Amino acid sequence: MMYVCENCGQESAKWIGKCPACGQWNTFKEIKVADTRKQVVATSAAAAGRQLRQNKVMRLKDIAAHDDPRIDMHDQELNRVLGGGLVPGSIVLLGGEPGIGKSTLSLQTALQLTEKRVLYVSGEESTHQLKLRAERLAASTSSTQGGTGGGLLILCENSLEAIFDHIKEVQPEVLIVDSIQTVATEDVESSAGSIAQVRECAAALLRFAKTSGVPVILIGHITKEGTLAGPKILEHIVDTVIQFEGDQHYMYRILRSIKNRFGSTSELGIYEMQQTGLRQVSNPSELLLTEDHDGLSGVAISSAIEGVRPFLVETQALVSTAAYGTPQRSATGFDQRRLNMLLAVLEKRVGFKLMQKDVFLNIAGGLRVTDMAMDLSVIAAVLSSNVDTPIEEGWCMAGEVGLSGEVRPVARIEQRISEAEKLGFQHIIIPKYNLAGLNRKKFNIELVPVRKVEEALRALFG
């Protein structure tokens, strides 16, 4: 028996309260160690492999650099998050909460790859359940039958050794495993989903992907804290980690890249959950701004950027007299600590007393936005609700607010202005420092530069 930290994979012969490697408390779990004879056989096999290996030390300038052609997933959002498509021989880890749509996205993507022979390995569902889901996703009969030119092949199996036997027989071009926590190998004497099982199965699939050139997509569970289940080494060995986020009560889903060795981690994909599957949202601004809020207070529109995509976000605020002694501060889709900071700036620098007021903030559509340019719209929405005065239609804003009440410049200001102009807004408030080097003549929207929060509020409310 031995103990392994479920957060970082640190091993110990006895139980330890605090992990010496990552510093987390109560993360050591007891696992069973494989048989000594199997370890000897594995060690001898590894030694024999090292003797047969003929790798040589090479100079960096002598190595030929070439880009492998990526596999088109027939999904613009997924291609964008992956960095332009799926790289042959790569291993991708897709994580998300239960019921968020991980299996739906994977099966829908597999059905679209009609030119590739895709093997979908499911350890959680039966073939009948997968068939019903494929029919619900409006899959054609030809794409589910498979053939010489490609098609989707289904395998319901939990044994890693059996999976590799079927892989040798089928010779797939893309492998999808749903999920890595349900796969177990005979070399480890513990149940599926344990730290040792997840680590060994992921390492075996990694060796298969690198040696065969077949890309592997792994679906992973997450813990109640929101992190990927299993050892932290699982995220280290894979090439790409993408997170499927969203609220089950909303129809929007966000595909966010956390780690990507073949592309940028700032990319973002947006989907809309429907009865027939996930629909790509190419222009999220139009969906997020479909409601008419003319005449309603506490609503401000901000031009935000998540990753490299600009879109307009509706910020809603409600300010009311505190019913109890301690005022409440609540934020949905926005950092609550930053909301407290902005409220302090609004009280100290602008002079509005909010000490005895409850403040509730919501980002419409169930999105969670981390862009600092949302600060100006948050302050405008809070003040609009406090004085019960609506912001005129056609106004948009973007700007970061500092502790001294100044409006700081933001990045990609031209993209923000173009997005607001494309959706028919007539005025946009921007930081004054962003005017440097900006060609105002190419925009038909009115630019309102401000240096302080007071100037922005004066432009909105007079």
Secondary structure, DSSP 8 states (H G I E B T S, - for coil): -EEEETTT--EESS--SB-TTT--BS-EEEE----HHHHHHHHHHHHHHHHH-------GGGS-------B--S-HHHHHHHTSSB-TT-EEEEEE-TTSSHHHHHHHHHHH-TTSEEEEEESSS-HHHHHHHHHHTT--HHHHH-BTTBEEEEEE--BHHHHHHHHHHH--SEEEEE-GGG-B-TTS-S-TTSHHHHHHHHHHHHHHHHHH---EEEEE-B-TTSSBSS-THHHHHSSEEEEEE--TTSSEEEEEEEEETTS-TT-EEEEEEETTEEEE-S-HHHHHT-S--TT-SSEEEEEEEETTEEEEEEEEEEEEE-SSSS--EEEESS-HHHHHHHHHHIIIII----TTEEEEEEEGGG-----GGGHHHHHHHHHHHHHT----TTEEE--EE-TTSBEE--S-HHHHHHHHHHTT-SEEEEEGGGGTT--GGG--SEEEEESBHHHHHHHHH-
